[in-house]
Amino acid sequence: MANLAKVGVVLQCSTSVTNFKPSRVILWCFFPAALRTADLREIPEDVISAEERLLVFRWLVDLRLASTICSLLLNTRSSTKFRSTPLLKSAIMTRRGEMFAGLSVALVTPMNPDGSLNEAMLRKLVDFHVDAGTNCVVPVGTTGESPTLSHDEHDRVIDVVCEQAAGRIKVMAGTGSNCTAEAIRMTTHAKAAGADGSLQVAPYYNKPTQEGFFQHFRAISEAVDLPSVLYNIPGRSAKNIDPDTVCRIAEACPNVVAVKDATGVLDQASQILSGSDLTVLSGDDSMTLPLMAIGGSGIISVAGNIIPQDVLALVAAFNAGDIAKAQEWHHKLFPLCRDMLGLSTNPIPVKAAMAFVGMDCGPVRLPMTALSAAEVTSLKATLKTYGLIK
């Protein structure tokens, strides 16, 4: 018996790989605490061979710990020759929406002083995120003030973003609606514009039943062949898409590839990860690391409008297996996310912050209103503490 206490695993096996039985592995799951110090690199080759590591990992995948264990496994001294082998590839669970893994940024919609669209600034934002290494931009979501855009403006923002992206960065267009026919129309337009996917918010205000949610998303999926990401934000939509419903949608709709989870409930995300092959993305900046720790694949971020490199650094550290560094970034980002984004209704604070850091995107549209003088003072203090302004 080899006692692999560093990763919380007791492994009973013969030295012969042919006799190795993953069913005889017992996981002592003190996750995430056990994995904070776990490091497969510290396990010598004479204790467990490289191929046996892969078999151990294959079993662990079934326990939905793949995100963390894989990143550690890929850093072992002996793993280089296995990184692109079929054995390793087959051991890693493939989720549908990994094209949207990493950092997606929920873009603000720049406005001129008169409230009209500022297309020139919108193009600059796309270029900014291409240069920053952001994986995907998400126009006309909540942060993009979609409720106050006309249908023509909504379509135009998607057109401009897709044109400026020009294949250099992915585009996930916000095309959700509480009217199924309108969601289909906007999603059809986004596909024609060249979007890589769509973000479909839970129908708001009319509060569908769980069957209504299912029928709504299935109708969009059947009408438009474009990868879509469900957006579950009960704080705004007034009703939760239950995990069982999400899994049912996943089973019926192959082009539903991911969920943006803004519920703040890790149990719900865990149930989706366990019950489907959907990619799960955090919808709250402060939940990025906790969600990735249970198998999430990244974040659709508001804070990323001003600090994309820092959010990318958190994601990269976690994916590299450097949990301590990921925690360090989490604790650096958390006060900014709490004190900036919690100051007022999104996107009021982030638009104000962008002006202070030299990325002025103009005013918000009514019924959104500017920060009060006291809120501006608070925001400046938060930005100064983070080091974004002097």
Helices and strands as residue ranges (DSSP letters): E 2-4, G 5-7, E 9-11, G 17-19, G 22-24, E 26-27, H 33-36, G 40-42, H 50-61, H 66-73, G 80-82, H 86-91, G 98-100, E 102-106, H 119-132, E 136-138, G 146-148, H 151-165, E 170-174, H 180-193, E 197-201, H 210-223, E 228-232, H 234-237, H 243-252, E 256-261, H 266-275, E 279-282, G 285-287, H 288-293, E 298-301, G 303-305, H 308-319, H 323-336, I 337-341, H 348-356, H 373-386
